[in-house]
Amino acid sequence: MDDARFFAGLRPELAELARQHRAGCVAAQLHTAWGQDGGWRSPAAQQRLYEQGRKLTPTGWVVVDARKVVTNATAATGPHCRGAAYDLWLLFGRNGEQHLRLATMDPKDGWTPQEIEQQTTLWAAVVRIGTRPGLVAGAHFPRLKDFPHVELARWRDLPMKWS
C-alpha cells in the first residue's frame, strides 16, 4: 500500500507514531507491511469486518463461526473509523523461500510449530517497538488478540472521521 494514501486518513499524531513504529522495525531488521484497509476505515468496511463469522438475529448479532471473527468493533465502536488506529503486519518467510508472507502464527496457514514460535518472538519485538505512551497494542487485548493493531488510548473521545 502507498504510504501517503495509508496515512491520509490517520490523525496526524498517530500517523507520526506509525511512521516511527515502522522505522523502528526497519532498524531492528523486521520486515513489515501496512495492513490493507488497516488505517482509516469507512464505517461500511468496518461493519463488513464485524459481520464476518456472525449472523444477525432478532436480538442482535451472534457469533456463528468464531474462526472467522476478526474484530469485536462495529462501525460505531471502532477506532479505525476515527482515524485512531492502524495495522502493521509482520512479514515472515521460510528458509529458502523467495518471498515473505503475513506472519499469522496460525497452523491453518501452513506454519509449523517452530515457525509459529519464531513468529511469536518477532511479533513481540514489533509490539514492543510500537508500544509508546498513549498507544495500545491489540496484542494486549484481553479477548481477541490482534497483533497488527495499534490504537490511540483515547480514541473513544474522538469524533467519527468520515473521510
Secondary structure, 3 states (H helix, E strand, C coil): CCHHHHHHCCCHHHHHHHHHHHHHHHHCCCCEEECCCCCCCCHHHHHHHHHCCEEEECCEEEECCHHHCCCCCCCCCCHHHHCCEEEEEEEECCCCCCCCEECCCCHHHCCCHHHHHHHHHHHHHHHHHHCCCCEEEHHHCCCCCCCCEEEECCHHHCCCCCC
